[in-house]
Amino acid sequence: HNIEGATRDAASVEIIDFQLARLVRECKDVLDVTGLHSTYSRVMRMAKTILAWLRDKSNVYKFQEATMHSTIWPTPEASLTSVLEQLGFTEVSVSQLELDCNLLEEDAKNPKLVNRYKGQSPQIFHLSGPSLRLIKSLVLVLKRICPAVSSFKDDYRLARIRNFPLGNSTLSESANLSSATNTLALWAMSPGILFSELSQKCRSIVLTSGTLSPLSSYASELRTEFASSLEANHVISPDRFLAMCIQCGPSGNLLEGKYANVNEQTYQDDIGQAVASIAAKCPDGMLVFVPSYSLLRKLIARWKETGEMDSISRHKKMFIESQGDSNYSFARLLAQYK
């Protein structure tokens, strides 16, 4: 149903520092033992460069919250491509990385047995499946951004994120840094990046849904021309339907569900107060959607802390769908609602 989100996710990549550290170790093992071609050296240098960039203690983050600091490019001071070039990613280097990735996959398919220690059985040395998938995913995204002539450069955001464990506020700054996880993310902001590629390779694509209208803007967002389309009338008569956009919460803050806002307590509080206010005035049932299960968990935790859950529950009995619910669990929840 959420084809826009699925295609954006599929065209994005997130790399955590421990994955890079594992890749460095695996490359070093192969080089130490087999002395194989320079492919492993290049990949190891790439991983070390990103790792150093992520873990640099002098990093300054634009957005700072209790458990997460982040900076997102482009910024007024630096373009996305300039930061990628700082990391060594250019059109030429990405092409080389793609060739290296193919060679690494061949090595994994045809592993070499090596006697590392006398008296022990030969061992196989090559990159693991997770490390190969990491490189391949990175290459697929960079191929869309780094070419000199690219129509997708403006559709990506680069993020450097540092996450701190909960409950570490009493630790020293150096201890906090050592326990933090660091992530490089390349996020696709348009579903058309991947869907336009898909439409060129498929003979037919059929999309059906009750919520695609207007089809012209939907096709534009997917960057795809559909030869045939049908837009049927709505089953609800106009006199029984009202669409409204609520711009601000009770405190006057804009209700913008952007990445930079959703973790702010003011945003979470305003959403909770708005839902409670509508629940008090709405005579029958309500159906409330949020963009992700992750945000749903954050909202519920915050509303329990502030008492907003009790405010909503005074007017409506609440039924909350959990991530990973089976068909049986969801059917039981729906039966309880009815």
VENJO-V901491 format. One record per residue. N is the residue number from 0. RES is the residue in three letters. SS is DSSP state (A for helix, B for strand, O for the rest). Layout:
<<N,RES,SS> <N,RES,SS>>
This chain:
<<0,HIS,O> <1,ASN,O> <2,ILE,A> <3,GLU,A> <4,GLY,A> <5,ALA,A> <6,THR,A> <7,ARG,A> <8,ASP,A> <9,ALA,A> <10,ALA,O> <11,SER,O> <12,VAL,B> <13,GLU,B> <14,ILE,B> <15,ILE,B> <16,ASP,A> <17,PHE,A> <18,GLN,A> <19,LEU,A> <20,ALA,A> <21,ARG,A> <22,LEU,A> <23,VAL,A> <24,ARG,A> <25,GLU,A> <26,CYS,A> <27,LYS,A> <28,ASP,A> <29,VAL,A> <30,LEU,A> <31,ASP,A> <32,VAL,A> <33,THR,A> <34,GLY,O> <35,LEU,O> <36,HIS,O> <37,SER,O> <38,THR,A> <39,TYR,A> <40,SER,A> <41,ARG,A> <42,VAL,A> <43,MET,A> <44,ARG,A> <45,MET,A> <46,ALA,A> <47,LYS,A> <48,THR,A> <49,ILE,A> <50,LEU,A> <51,ALA,A> <52,TRP,A> <53,LEU,A> <54,ARG,A> <55,ASP,O> <56,LYS,O> <57,SER,O> <58,ASN,O> <59,VAL,O> <60,TYR,O> <61,LYS,O> <62,PHE,B> <63,GLN,B> <64,GLU,O> <65,ALA,O> <66,THR,O> <67,MET,B> <68,HIS,B> <69,SER,B> <70,THR,B> <71,ILE,B> <72,TRP,B> <73,PRO,O> <74,THR,O> <75,PRO,O> <76,GLU,O> <77,ALA,O> <78,SER,O> <79,LEU,A> <80,THR,A> <81,SER,A> <82,VAL,A> <83,LEU,A> <84,GLU,A> <85,GLN,A> <86,LEU,O> <87,GLY,O> <88,PHE,O> <89,THR,O> <90,GLU,A> <91,VAL,A> <92,SER,A> <93,VAL,A> <94,SER,A> <95,GLN,A> <96,LEU,A> <97,GLU,A> <98,LEU,A> <99,ASP,A> <100,CYS,A> <101,ASN,A> <102,LEU,A> <103,LEU,A> <104,GLU,A> <105,GLU,A> <106,ASP,A> <107,ALA,A> <108,LYS,A> <109,ASN,O> <110,PRO,O> <111,LYS,O> <112,LEU,B> <113,VAL,B> <114,ASN,O> <115,ARG,O> <116,TYR,O> <117,LYS,O> <118,GLY,O> <119,GLN,O> <120,SER,O> <121,PRO,O> <122,GLN,B> <123,ILE,B> <124,PHE,O> <125,HIS,O> <126,LEU,O> <127,SER,O> <128,GLY,A> <129,PRO,A> <130,SER,A> <131,LEU,A> <132,ARG,A> <133,LEU,A> <134,ILE,A> <135,LYS,A> <136,SER,A> <137,LEU,A> <138,VAL,A> <139,LEU,A> <140,VAL,A> <141,LEU,A> <142,LYS,A> <143,ARG,A> <144,ILE,A> <145,CYS,O> <146,PRO,O> <147,ALA,O> <148,VAL,O> <149,SER,O> <150,SER,O> <151,PHE,O> <152,LYS,A> <153,ASP,A> <154,ASP,A> <155,TYR,B> <156,ARG,B> <157,LEU,B> <158,ALA,B> <159,ARG,B> <160,ILE,B> <161,ARG,B> <162,ASN,B> <163,PHE,O> <164,PRO,O> <165,LEU,O> <166,GLY,O> <167,ASN,O> <168,SER,O> <169,THR,O> <170,LEU,O> <171,SER,O> <172,GLU,A> <173,SER,A> <174,ALA,A> <175,ASN,A> <176,LEU,A> <177,SER,A> <178,SER,A> <179,ALA,O> <180,THR,B> <181,ASN,B> <182,THR,B> <183,LEU,B> <184,ALA,B> <185,LEU,B> <186,TRP,B> <187,ALA,B> <188,MET,O> <189,SER,O> <190,PRO,O> <191,GLY,A> <192,ILE,A> <193,LEU,A> <194,PHE,A> <195,SER,A> <196,GLU,A> <197,LEU,A> <198,SER,A> <199,GLN,A> <200,LYS,A> <201,CYS,O> <202,ARG,O> <203,SER,O> <204,ILE,O> <205,VAL,O> <206,LEU,O> <207,THR,O> <208,SER,O> <209,GLY,O> <210,THR,O> <211,LEU,O> <212,SER,O> <213,PRO,O> <214,LEU,A> <215,SER,A> <216,SER,A> <217,TYR,A> <218,ALA,A> <219,SER,A> <220,GLU,A> <221,LEU,O> <222,ARG,O> <223,THR,O> <224,GLU,O> <225,PHE,O> <226,ALA,O> <227,SER,O> <228,SER,O> <229,LEU,O> <230,GLU,O> <231,ALA,O> <232,ASN,O> <233,HIS,O> <234,VAL,O> <235,ILE,O> <236,SER,O> <237,PRO,A> <238,ASP,A> <239,ARG,A> <240,PHE,O> <241,LEU,O> <242,ALA,O> <243,MET,O> <244,CYS,O> <245,ILE,O> <246,GLN,O> <247,CYS,B> <248,GLY,O> <249,PRO,O> <250,SER,O> <251,GLY,O> <252,ASN,O> <253,LEU,B> <254,LEU,O> <255,GLU,O> <256,GLY,O> <257,LYS,O> <258,TYR,O> <259,ALA,O> <260,ASN,O> <261,VAL,O> <262,ASN,O> <263,GLU,O> <264,GLN,A> <265,THR,A> <266,TYR,A> <267,GLN,A> <268,ASP,A> <269,ASP,A> <270,ILE,A> <271,GLY,A> <272,GLN,A> <273,ALA,A> <274,VAL,A> <275,ALA,A> <276,SER,A> <277,ILE,A> <278,ALA,A> <279,ALA,A> <280,LYS,A> <281,CYS,O> <282,PRO,O> <283,ASP,O> <284,GLY,O> <285,MET,O> <286,LEU,O> <287,VAL,O> <288,PHE,O> <289,VAL,O> <290,PRO,O> <291,SER,O> <292,TYR,A> <293,SER,A> <294,LEU,A> <295,LEU,A> <296,ARG,A> <297,LYS,A> <298,LEU,A> <299,ILE,A> <300,ALA,A> <301,ARG,A> <302,TRP,A> <303,LYS,A> <304,GLU,A> <305,THR,A> <306,GLY,O> <307,GLU,A> <308,MET,A> <309,ASP,A> <310,SER,A> <311,ILE,A> <312,SER,A> <313,ARG,O> <314,HIS,O> <315,LYS,O> <316,LYS,O> <317,MET,O> <318,PHE,O> <319,ILE,O> <320,GLU,O> <321,SER,O> <322,GLN,O> <323,GLY,O> <324,ASP,O> <325,SER,O> <326,ASN,A> <327,TYR,A> <328,SER,A> <329,PHE,A> <330,ALA,A> <331,ARG,A> <332,LEU,A> <333,LEU,A> <334,ALA,A> <335,GLN,A> <336,TYR,A> <337,LYS,O>>
